[in-house]
Amino acid sequence: MDDIKILLENYKNFYKEFYGIRTNPTNAVNTVQKIESRIHTDNKILEYGCATGFNLFFLYRLGYKNLYGVDACGEYIKRAEKQNPSIKFKESNFSTKVDPFENERFDVIFCRATLQQGFVSRQNVFNTPTGVQKILEMFRKKIKDTGKIFISEGPVCNWPEIFINCGLKVIEVINVAGTNLYILEKSCDKN
């Protein structure tokens, strides 16, 4: 089975098992492909909101080896560690807990459909608007000076304004089936 089919299947299985729903993960896979086309195999990469690690596993199969994942759900992290022992995973939420990779800085940080959880009505929401700001400030702290941050979120708020307020500069916006993928870097306007 090729890598894209494996990623599609992993998305379908995740949503069926953990949420009890069937989903068409094509948009998610297209987003990960857009990110992958803009990074390098030698990059040090962090996925925030990695769930069970299927995006990182996809990158691993493509030759990326310096991979890290963070998710607030311990059950997801346990599954990720079991399925992907070559990838470093930690349970944490940057908005409320200590930095799990305290001494690490990254070339690439990405998250998909994670930050918006504080702006839409869902059970077990942990990302408040203030929490999202803390998460983005942690991204800014964790990204190397020449690094890129990729954020794919739904149109639930004015993301560019939030990014600017957190010292991040939007350098490109890519529309992926109605969802924006923002490519960010540190702004010189904030220390």
Buried (B, 14 or more C-beta within 10 A) or exposed (E): EEBBEBBBEBBBEBBEEBEEEEEEBEBBBBBBBBBBEEBEEEBBBBBBBBBBBBBBBBBBEEEBEBBBBBBBBEEBBEBBBEBBEEBBBBBBBBBEEEBBBEEEBBBBBBBBBBBBBBBEEEEEEEBBEEBBBBBBBBBBEBBBEEBBBBBBBBEEBEBBEBBBEBBBBBEEEBEBEEBBBBBBBBBEEEE
